[in-house]
Amino acid sequence: MILFHRASPEIHLVGFGFFVVAVMDVIHTISFIGYFQSPLDQHDLSSRFWVAGRFVEALVLLLISKNIIFRTTKWNWLLMSLLLSIILSVFLFYPPAMPSLFINGQGATGTKILMEIVITSMFALALFFRYRKFNSWSTEKDRYVFLALLITIPGELIFAVFTSVNSYLMVLGHLLKICYYYYLFKGIFVSTITAPYRDLELSSERFYKIFHKVPVSLSIVSIDDYKYVDVNKEWVATTGYSREEIINKSQNEFNILTKDMHRLIRNRPVRNILVSFNAKNGETRDVLLTTEAIQLNGKACFLYVGIDITEKNKYEKEMSRLDRLNTVGQMAAGIGHEVRNPLTVVRGFLQLFLIRKDLSPYKKQVELMLSELDQANDIITEFLSLARTKNRESKEMDVNEVINRIMPLLTAEAYKQDKYVTAVLQSVPKTVLDENEIRQLLLNLVKNALDSMPEKGTVTLKTSFEDDVVVLAISDQGTGIPKEIQDNIGAPFFTTKKNGTGLGIATCYKVVENHKAKMDFQSSPQGTTFYIRFTPCPPDSVNESFLALETS
């Protein structure tokens, strides 16, 4: 089975070569017990077949150690080994074929000693070739064959000098030969059988690790019935479905991809097309999808490879928004003061016109002009807040202190609209803040929250310390931000208010960027909450009261 199913030329040479050796050893044993009728002495005849077997054995090991391999079919090998066995047997049974090799009581003759030395030299030469190739990367087979050659050399020398078949040297020689065959068999034949299974097991382990550890979502789907064969951990993390929910279930039972997308990719491989994965929790993930037809255990399947680019798209949108903010800031720094100065002059003259009695018939028009000028001045002020050249004064402080100081102003603003502002403040670590910028951030967000609510609505300011960050949350009881415009929130000049400038939230994002913080929001028909996450100061600068609270 090994010879015919392991097609390696080296294995064919070893296998069929040792087939000849086995034939020689069988005849050697039978001759030794006197089974054959021959004019030769039974010990001499058995010695002939012994030497022939050892010669073939040494020749085979020398050839494979030197990497001299003959490539032919296994049937040719079988035919050649049978012919060689027959030819050697006929030759060795012929008395004049060679001089006497062994005389019982006297031991090996000079001819046998010479032949054993030649055979031992061939084993030694094979060992030398093995040694030259031997290193830490040698296979298990190489190590066992090397050890077998080390053992057989002293054994062959013993067979060259023993004097009696009943001597202790004879026993020792055969024991060494048994060890030699054990390691040779283990190195060549056992490794030939077990190595492929070890390789298969290793390959399966590698596939499993790669399949489940690769940072892209992978799924295998049967083409016949479109059932999931397997999915990896990244796919589970992306979609929210467990393997138990998915395996052996049809794609049609889930709404991970739309029906139109299924029709598009079902009958042909695709490369890096942008699709939307509908996760189990309702979230939509942007994925670059590639599919490939594969054969798995003889079954036609599709391999789906998905790269989740949701966070990448968010990052690119954030970078685009920041670029727009920087553009606005640079523009504000260049023209803000130049526009404000003439407006101040115009406003001063308009105020003089208000106190002149001869212009009293135009009082309403002048007041309207003053109002519009104030509106323009407010826009310029917001422009300047986005300028990079603005001086900042940052220091370690508690965000709760800033909220407490500005609460009267926020409460008054809410009171004018018949609404409420409340604060739920927890003990939090200090952070590095610019108080004026944080006041501006609070004013803008609270004003937007108040404008989004009906009368009697409440805006709630909350602080907390979660996941090693200080969280400021501003919640309203409005109707929420429509989903179709949520991506535009924070873009300069984008507004849904009739008289809005579209710079309020953009200014807030600029403040957050200045503080190396993060801002996001969640919106629903029950209201909207903006979250600002600040990095706290290092532990050695955290206020003692917070540390005491955490310790307790």
C-alpha positions as CSV (number, residue, x, y, z in Angstrom):
1,M,0.0,0.0,0.0
2,I,2.8,2.4,0.9
3,L,4.8,1.6,-2.3
4,F,1.8,2.0,-4.6
5,H,0.1,5.0,-3.0
6,R,3.1,7.1,-1.9
7,A,4.4,8.1,-5.3
8,S,7.7,9.7,-4.1
9,P,10.7,8.3,-6.2
10,E,12.7,8.1,-3.0
11,I,10.1,5.9,-1.4
12,H,9.9,3.7,-4.4
13,L,13.6,3.2,-4.4
14,V,13.7,2.4,-0.6
15,G,10.6,0.3,-0.7
16,F,11.4,-1.9,-3.6
17,G,15.1,-2.0,-2.6
18,F,14.2,-3.3,0.8
19,F,11.8,-5.8,-0.8
20,V,14.9,-7.4,-2.3
21,V,16.6,-7.2,1.1
22,A,13.6,-9.0,2.7
23,V,13.9,-11.8,0.1
24,M,17.6,-12.2,0.8
25,D,17.0,-12.2,4.6
26,V,14.2,-14.8,4.3
27,I,16.5,-17.1,2.3
28,H,19.3,-16.4,4.8
29,T,17.2,-17.5,7.7
30,I,15.9,-20.6,5.9
31,S,19.4,-21.5,4.9
32,F,20.7,-21.1,8.4
33,I,18.3,-23.7,9.8
34,G,19.3,-26.1,7.0
35,Y,16.1,-26.2,5.0
36,F,17.8,-26.1,1.6
37,Q,19.6,-29.0,0.2
38,S,22.9,-27.6,-1.2
39,P,26.5,-28.7,-1.6
40,L,27.4,-25.6,0.3
41,D,27.6,-25.6,4.1
42,Q,24.4,-24.2,5.6
43,H,26.4,-21.4,7.4
44,D,28.3,-20.5,4.3
45,L,25.1,-20.4,2.2
46,S,23.3,-18.2,4.8
47,S,26.3,-15.9,4.9
48,R,26.1,-15.4,1.2
49,F,22.5,-14.2,1.4
50,W,23.3,-12.1,4.5
51,V,26.1,-10.3,2.7
52,A,23.9,-9.8,-0.4
53,G,21.1,-8.4,1.7
54,R,23.4,-6.0,3.5
55,F,25.0,-4.9,0.2
56,V,21.6,-4.0,-1.4
57,E,20.6,-2.3,1.8
58,A,23.8,-0.2,2.0
59,L,23.6,0.6,-1.7
60,V,20.0,1.9,-1.4
61,L,20.8,4.1,1.7
62,L,23.9,5.4,-0.1
63,L,21.9,6.4,-3.2
64,I,19.1,8.2,-1.3
65,S,21.6,9.9,1.0
66,K,23.4,11.2,-2.1
67,N,20.0,12.2,-3.7
68,I,20.6,9.8,-6.6
69,I,17.1,8.9,-7.5
70,F,15.9,6.9,-10.5
71,R,12.5,8.0,-11.8
72,T,10.3,5.3,-13.2
73,T,6.9,3.9,-12.7
74,K,6.1,1.8,-9.6
75,W,5.3,-1.2,-11.8
76,N,8.8,-1.0,-13.3
77,W,10.3,-0.9,-9.8
78,L,8.3,-4.0,-8.9
79,L,9.5,-5.8,-12.0
80,M,13.1,-4.8,-11.4
81,S,13.1,-5.9,-7.8
82,L,11.6,-9.3,-8.6
83,L,14.2,-9.9,-11.3
84,L,17.0,-8.8,-9.1
85,S,15.8,-11.1,-6.3
86,I,15.6,-14.0,-8.7
87,I,19.0,-13.3,-10.3
88,L,20.8,-12.9,-6.9
89,S,19.2,-16.1,-5.5
90,V,20.2,-18.2,-8.5
91,F,23.7,-16.7,-8.4
92,L,24.2,-17.2,-4.7
93,F,23.0,-20.8,-4.8
94,Y,25.7,-21.6,-7.4
95,P,28.7,-22.9,-5.4
96,P,31.5,-21.5,-7.6
97,A,29.9,-18.0,-7.6
98,M,32.2,-16.8,-4.7
99,P,34.7,-18.2,-2.2
100,S,33.6,-19.5,1.1
101,L,32.5,-16.7,3.5
102,F,32.1,-18.4,6.8
103,I,33.5,-21.5,8.5
104,N,31.8,-22.5,11.7
105,G,34.2,-22.6,14.6
106,Q,36.7,-20.5,12.7
107,G,34.5,-17.5,11.9
108,A,34.4,-15.2,8.8
109,T,36.8,-15.8,6.1
110,G,39.0,-13.1,4.6
111,T,36.5,-12.6,1.7
112,K,33.6,-12.1,4.1
113,I,35.6,-9.7,6.2
114,L,36.6,-7.7,3.1
115,M,32.9,-7.6,1.9
116,E,31.7,-6.5,5.4
117,I,34.3,-3.7,5.4
118,V,33.1,-2.6,2.0
119,I,29.5,-2.7,3.2
120,T,30.4,-0.8,6.4
121,S,32.2,1.8,4.3
122,M,29.1,2.3,2.2
123,F,27.0,2.8,5.4
124,A,29.7,5.2,6.6
125,L,29.6,7.1,3.4
126,A,25.8,7.3,3.5
127,L,26.2,8.6,7.1
128,F,28.7,11.2,5.9
129,F,26.3,12.5,3.2
130,R,23.5,12.6,5.8
131,Y,25.7,14.5,8.2
132,R,26.5,17.2,5.6
133,K,22.8,17.8,5.1
134,F,21.9,17.5,8.8
135,N,20.8,20.7,10.6
136,S,18.2,22.0,13.0
137,W,15.6,22.1,10.2
138,S,16.1,18.4,9.3
139,T,12.8,16.4,9.3
140,E,12.0,13.6,11.7
141,K,12.7,11.1,8.9
142,D,16.2,12.5,8.4
143,R,17.0,12.3,12.1
144,Y,15.8,8.7,12.4
145,V,17.7,7.5,9.3
146,F,20.8,9.3,10.7
147,L,20.5,7.4,14.0
148,A,19.9,4.1,12.2
149,L,23.1,4.5,10.2
150,L,25.0,5.3,13.4
151,I,23.8,2.1,14.9
152,T,24.3,-0.3,12.0
153,I,28.0,0.6,11.4
154,P,29.3,-1.1,14.7
155,G,26.8,-4.0,14.0
156,E,28.4,-4.6,10.6
157,L,31.9,-4.6,12.1
158,I,30.8,-7.2,14.6
159,F,29.5,-9.5,11.8
160,A,33.0,-9.2,10.2
161,V,34.9,-10.5,13.2
162,F,32.6,-13.0,15.1
163,T,33.9,-16.6,15.2
164,S,30.8,-18.6,16.2
165,V,27.1,-18.3,15.5
166,N,26.5,-19.0,19.2
167,S,28.9,-16.2,20.5
168,Y,27.9,-13.2,22.5
169,L,29.1,-11.0,19.6
170,M,26.6,-12.7,17.3
171,V,23.8,-11.8,19.8
172,L,25.0,-8.2,20.2
173,G,25.3,-7.8,16.4
174,H,21.7,-8.9,15.9
175,L,20.4,-6.6,18.7
176,L,22.1,-3.7,17.0
177,K,20.5,-4.8,13.8
178,I,17.1,-4.9,15.4
179,C,17.6,-1.3,16.7
180,Y,18.8,-0.3,13.3
181,Y,15.7,-1.6,11.5
182,Y,13.5,-0.1,14.2
183,Y,14.8,3.4,13.6
184,L,15.0,2.9,9.8
185,F,11.4,1.7,9.7
186,K,10.2,4.5,11.9
187,G,12.2,7.1,9.9
188,I,11.2,6.1,6.4
189,F,8.0,4.0,6.5
190,V,6.2,5.4,9.6
191,S,6.9,9.0,8.6
192,T,5.7,8.2,5.1
193,I,2.4,7.1,6.6
194,T,2.0,9.6,9.4
195,A,3.6,12.7,7.9
196,P,0.8,13.4,5.4
197,Y,-1.7,13.1,8.2
198,R,0.3,15.5,10.4
199,D,0.6,17.8,7.4
200,L,-3.1,17.6,6.9
201,E,-3.7,18.3,10.5
202,L,-1.3,21.2,10.5
203,S,-2.9,22.6,7.3
204,S,-6.3,22.3,8.9
205,E,-5.1,24.2,12.0
206,R,-3.5,26.9,9.9
207,F,-6.7,27.3,7.8
208,Y,-8.8,27.5,11.0
209,K,-6.5,30.1,12.6
210,I,-6.3,32.2,9.4
211,F,-10.1,31.9,8.7
212,H,-11.0,33.0,12.2
213,K,-8.2,35.4,13.0
214,V,-8.0,37.4,9.7
215,P,-9.4,40.9,10.3
216,V,-12.0,40.7,7.5
217,S,-15.4,39.1,7.6
218,L,-15.4,35.7,5.8
219,S,-18.4,33.5,5.0
220,I,-18.8,30.4,2.9
221,V,-22.1,29.8,1.2
222,S,-23.3,26.7,-0.7
223,I,-24.1,27.6,-4.3
224,D,-26.8,24.8,-4.5
225,D,-29.1,26.0,-1.7
226,Y,-27.4,29.3,-0.6
227,K,-27.0,28.0,3.0
228,Y,-24.2,29.2,5.2
229,V,-21.4,26.6,5.5
230,D,-19.2,28.6,7.8
231,V,-18.5,32.1,9.0
232,N,-15.6,33.6,10.9
233,K,-15.4,35.6,14.1
234,E,-15.1,39.0,12.2
235,W,-18.2,38.2,10.3
236,V,-20.0,37.5,13.6
237,A,-18.7,40.8,15.1
238,T,-19.8,42.7,12.0
239,T,-23.3,41.3,11.7
240,G,-24.1,40.5,15.3
241,Y,-25.4,37.0,14.4
242,S,-23.8,34.0,16.1
243,R,-22.5,31.0,14.2
244,E,-25.2,28.8,15.7
245,E,-27.9,31.1,14.3
246,I,-26.3,31.1,10.8
247,I,-24.8,27.7,10.0
248,N,-27.0,25.6,7.7
249,K,-29.5,28.4,7.4
250,S,-30.3,30.0,4.0
251,Q,-29.3,33.6,3.2
252,N,-32.9,34.3,2.4
253,E,-33.8,33.8,6.1
254,F,-31.7,36.9,7.0
255,N,-31.7,40.4,5.7
256,I,-28.0,40.9,5.9
257,L,-27.9,41.9,2.2
258,T,-30.8,43.2,0.2
259,K,-32.5,41.0,-2.3
260,D,-31.3,43.2,-5.2
261,M,-27.7,42.8,-4.0
262,H,-28.2,39.0,-3.7
263,R,-29.4,38.9,-7.3
264,L,-26.4,41.0,-8.4
265,I,-23.7,38.8,-6.8
266,R,-25.3,35.3,-6.9
267,N,-24.2,34.1,-10.3
268,R,-20.8,35.7,-10.7
269,P,-17.8,36.7,-8.6
270,V,-17.5,40.4,-7.8
271,R,-14.5,42.5,-6.7
272,N,-14.6,45.2,-4.1
273,I,-18.1,46.4,-4.6
274,L,-19.6,48.7,-1.9
275,V,-22.5,47.0,-0.1
276,S,-24.4,47.6,3.1
277,F,-24.6,44.9,5.8
278,N,-27.7,45.0,7.9
279,A,-26.6,44.0,11.3
280,K,-28.8,42.1,13.8
281,N,-29.2,45.3,15.9
282,G,-30.5,47.3,13.0
283,E,-27.2,49.1,12.4
284,T,-26.0,49.4,8.8
285,R,-22.3,48.7,8.1
286,D,-20.5,49.8,4.9
287,V,-18.6,46.8,3.5
288,L,-16.3,46.3,0.5
289,L,-17.4,42.8,-0.7
290,T,-15.5,40.3,-2.9
291,T,-16.8,36.9,-3.8
292,E,-15.0,33.9,-5.2
293,A,-16.3,30.5,-6.4
294,I,-14.5,27.6,-4.5
295,Q,-14.8,23.8,-4.1
296,L,-15.1,22.6,-0.5
297,N,-15.2,18.9,0.0
298,G,-16.4,18.5,-3.6
299,K,-19.2,21.0,-3.1
300,A,-19.5,24.2,-5.1
301,C,-19.5,27.2,-2.7
302,F,-19.1,31.0,-2.7
303,L,-16.5,32.6,-0.5
304,Y,-17.6,36.1,0.7
305,V,-14.8,38.4,1.8
306,G,-16.0,41.6,3.4
307,I,-13.9,44.6,4.6
308,D,-15.8,46.8,7.0
309,I,-15.1,50.4,6.0
310,T,-17.8,52.0,8.3
311,E,-15.2,53.5,10.6
312,K,-13.0,54.5,7.7
313,N,-15.9,56.4,6.1
314,K,-16.7,58.1,9.4
315,Y,-13.1,59.1,9.7
316,E,-13.0,60.5,6.2
317,K,-16.2,62.4,6.8
318,E,-14.8,63.8,10.1
319,M,-11.6,64.8,8.3
320,S,-13.6,66.5,5.5
321,R,-15.6,68.3,8.2
322,L,-12.4,69.4,9.9
323,D,-11.0,70.6,6.6
324,R,-14.0,72.7,6.1
325,L,-13.7,74.1,9.6
326,N,-10.1,75.0,9.0
327,T,-11.0,76.7,5.8
328,V,-13.7,78.7,7.5
329,G,-11.2,79.5,10.3
330,Q,-8.5,80.7,7.9
331,M,-11.1,82.8,6.1
332,A,-12.3,84.3,9.3
333,A,-8.8,85.1,10.5
334,G,-8.2,87.0,7.2
335,I,-11.4,89.0,6.8
336,G,-13.2,89.0,10.1
337,H,-11.5,92.1,11.6
338,E,-11.5,94.0,8.2
339,V,-15.3,93.6,8.0
340,R,-16.1,94.3,11.6
341,N,-14.3,97.7,11.7
342,P,-16.4,99.5,9.1
343,L,-19.5,97.9,10.5
344,T,-18.7,99.5,13.9
345,V,-18.4,102.9,12.2
346,V,-21.7,102.4,10.5
347,R,-23.4,101.3,13.7
348,G,-22.1,104.4,15.5
349,F,-23.6,106.8,13.0
350,L,-26.9,104.9,13.0
351,Q,-27.0,105.3,16.8
352,L,-26.5,109.0,16.3
353,F,-29.3,109.1,13.8
354,L,-31.6,107.7,16.5
355,I,-31.2,110.6,18.8
356,R,-31.7,113.3,16.1
357,K,-35.2,114.7,16.2
358,D,-35.3,115.5,12.5
359,L,-34.7,111.8,11.7
360,S,-37.4,110.5,14.1
361,P,-39.7,109.6,11.3
362,Y,-37.1,107.0,10.2
363,K,-36.6,105.6,13.7
364,K,-38.0,102.1,12.8
365,Q,-35.9,101.9,9.7
366,V,-32.8,102.8,11.7
367,E,-33.6,100.3,14.4
368,L,-34.0,97.6,11.7
369,M,-30.6,98.5,10.2
370,L,-29.1,98.3,13.7
371,S,-30.6,94.8,14.2
372,E,-29.3,93.6,10.9
373,L,-25.8,95.0,11.7
374,D,-26.0,93.1,15.1
375,Q,-26.9,90.0,13.2
376,A,-23.9,90.4,10.9
377,N,-21.7,91.1,13.9
378,D,-22.8,87.9,15.5
379,I,-21.9,86.0,12.4
380,I,-18.5,87.5,12.3
381,T,-18.0,86.6,16.0
382,E,-18.8,83.0,15.2
383,F,-16.4,83.2,12.3
384,L,-13.6,84.4,14.5
385,S,-14.3,81.6,17.0
386,L,-13.3,79.2,14.3
387,A,-10.0,81.0,13.5
388,R,-6.8,79.1,14.4
389,T,-5.1,82.3,15.6
390,K,-7.4,82.7,18.6
391,N,-5.5,82.8,21.9
392,R,-6.5,80.0,24.3
393,E,-6.0,79.8,28.1
394,S,-6.2,76.2,29.2
395,K,-5.8,74.9,32.7
396,E,-6.7,71.8,34.8
397,M,-10.2,72.2,36.1
398,D,-13.4,70.3,36.8
399,V,-16.0,70.6,34.0
400,N,-18.7,70.6,36.7
401,E,-17.3,74.0,37.9
402,V,-17.8,75.5,34.4
403,I,-21.4,74.1,34.3
404,N,-22.3,75.5,37.7
405,R,-21.0,79.0,36.7
406,I,-22.9,79.2,33.5
407,M,-26.1,77.5,34.8
408,P,-27.8,80.9,35.8
409,L,-27.3,82.2,32.2
410,L,-28.7,78.9,30.7
411,T,-31.6,78.9,33.1
412,A,-32.4,82.5,32.2
413,E,-32.3,81.7,28.5
414,A,-34.6,78.7,29.1
415,Y,-37.0,80.8,31.2
416,K,-37.5,83.3,28.4
417,Q,-38.9,80.4,26.3
418,D,-40.9,78.8,29.1
419,K,-38.6,75.8,29.2
420,Y,-36.2,74.3,31.7
421,V,-32.5,73.4,32.1
422,T,-31.4,70.9,34.8
423,A,-28.0,69.5,35.7
424,V,-27.2,66.0,37.0
425,L,-23.5,66.2,37.9
426,Q,-21.3,63.3,39.1
427,S,-17.9,63.6,40.6
428,V,-15.4,63.5,37.7
429,P,-11.6,63.9,37.4
430,K,-10.1,67.2,36.3
431,T,-9.4,67.8,32.6
432,V,-7.4,70.5,30.8
433,L,-10.0,73.0,29.7
434,D,-10.3,76.5,28.2
435,E,-13.2,77.8,30.3
436,N,-14.3,80.4,27.7
437,E,-14.5,77.8,25.0
438,I,-16.4,75.4,27.1
439,R,-18.9,78.1,28.0
440,Q,-19.3,78.8,24.3
441,L,-19.8,75.1,23.7
442,L,-22.4,74.8,26.4
443,L,-24.3,77.9,25.2
444,N,-24.4,76.8,21.6
445,L,-25.6,73.2,22.4
446,V,-28.1,74.3,25.0
447,K,-29.5,77.0,22.7
448,N,-29.9,74.5,19.9
449,A,-31.6,72.0,22.4
450,L,-34.0,74.7,23.6
451,D,-34.9,75.7,20.0
452,S,-35.7,72.1,19.2
453,M,-38.3,71.6,22.0
454,P,-41.8,72.7,22.6
455,E,-42.8,74.8,25.7
456,K,-42.3,73.1,29.1
457,G,-39.5,70.9,27.6
458,T,-36.4,70.2,29.7
459,V,-32.7,70.2,28.7
460,T,-30.6,68.0,30.9
461,L,-26.8,68.4,31.4
462,K,-25.1,65.2,32.8
463,T,-21.5,64.5,33.7
464,S,-20.0,61.1,34.4
465,F,-16.7,59.1,34.3
466,E,-17.0,56.1,32.0
467,D,-14.3,53.9,30.4
468,D,-11.6,56.3,31.6
469,V,-13.1,59.4,30.0
470,V,-15.1,62.3,31.3
471,V,-18.4,62.3,29.6
472,L,-20.6,65.5,29.2
473,A,-24.1,64.7,27.9
474,I,-26.6,67.4,26.8
475,S,-30.1,65.9,26.2
476,D,-33.3,67.5,24.9
477,Q,-36.9,66.5,24.6
478,G,-37.4,67.5,21.0
479,T,-38.4,65.5,18.0
480,G,-34.9,64.5,17.0
481,I,-32.7,65.1,14.0
482,P,-34.0,63.7,10.7
483,K,-31.8,60.8,9.6
484,E,-31.3,62.2,6.1
485,I,-29.5,65.3,7.5
486,Q,-27.6,63.8,10.4
487,D,-24.4,63.4,8.2
488,N,-24.5,67.2,7.7
489,I,-24.5,68.1,11.3
490,G,-21.4,70.2,12.1
491,A,-20.8,71.2,8.5
492,P,-20.2,75.0,8.3
493,F,-23.2,77.0,7.1
494,F,-25.6,74.0,7.3
495,T,-28.7,75.0,9.3
496,T,-32.3,74.2,9.6
497,K,-33.2,77.4,11.4
498,K,-34.8,80.3,9.5
499,N,-32.3,82.8,10.8
500,G,-29.5,80.4,11.7
501,T,-25.9,80.9,10.5
502,G,-24.9,77.3,10.4
503,L,-21.8,78.0,12.5
504,G,-23.0,77.1,16.0
505,I,-22.4,73.3,15.9
506,A,-19.3,73.9,13.7
507,T,-17.9,76.0,16.4
508,C,-18.7,73.3,19.0
509,Y,-16.7,70.8,16.9
510,K,-13.9,73.2,16.7
511,V,-13.9,73.6,20.5
512,V,-13.9,69.8,20.9
513,E,-11.0,69.5,18.4
514,N,-9.0,72.1,20.4
515,H,-9.5,70.0,23.5
516,K,-8.5,66.8,21.7
517,A,-11.9,65.5,22.8
518,K,-14.6,63.6,20.8
519,M,-18.2,64.6,20.2
520,D,-21.0,62.5,18.8
521,F,-24.8,62.4,19.1
522,Q,-27.7,60.0,19.3
523,S,-31.1,61.1,18.0
524,S,-34.6,59.6,18.0
525,P,-38.2,60.9,17.9
526,Q,-38.0,61.3,21.7
527,G,-35.0,63.7,21.6
528,T,-31.3,64.2,20.9
529,T,-28.3,63.8,23.1
530,F,-24.9,65.2,22.3
531,Y,-21.9,63.4,24.0
532,I,-18.5,65.1,24.6
533,R,-15.8,62.9,25.8
534,F,-12.7,64.5,27.5
535,T,-9.5,62.8,28.4
536,P,-8.9,63.2,32.1
537,C,-5.6,64.5,33.6
538,P,-3.0,62.0,34.7
539,P,-3.8,60.3,38.0
540,D,-1.2,62.3,39.9
541,S,-3.0,65.5,39.1
542,V,-6.6,64.3,39.8
543,N,-8.3,66.0,42.6
544,E,-8.1,64.2,45.9
545,S,-11.9,64.1,46.5
546,F,-12.4,62.1,43.3
547,L,-9.6,59.7,44.3
548,A,-11.1,59.3,47.8
549,L,-14.5,58.6,46.2
550,E,-13.1,55.9,43.9
551,T,-11.2,54.3,46.7
552,S,-14.2,54.1,48.9
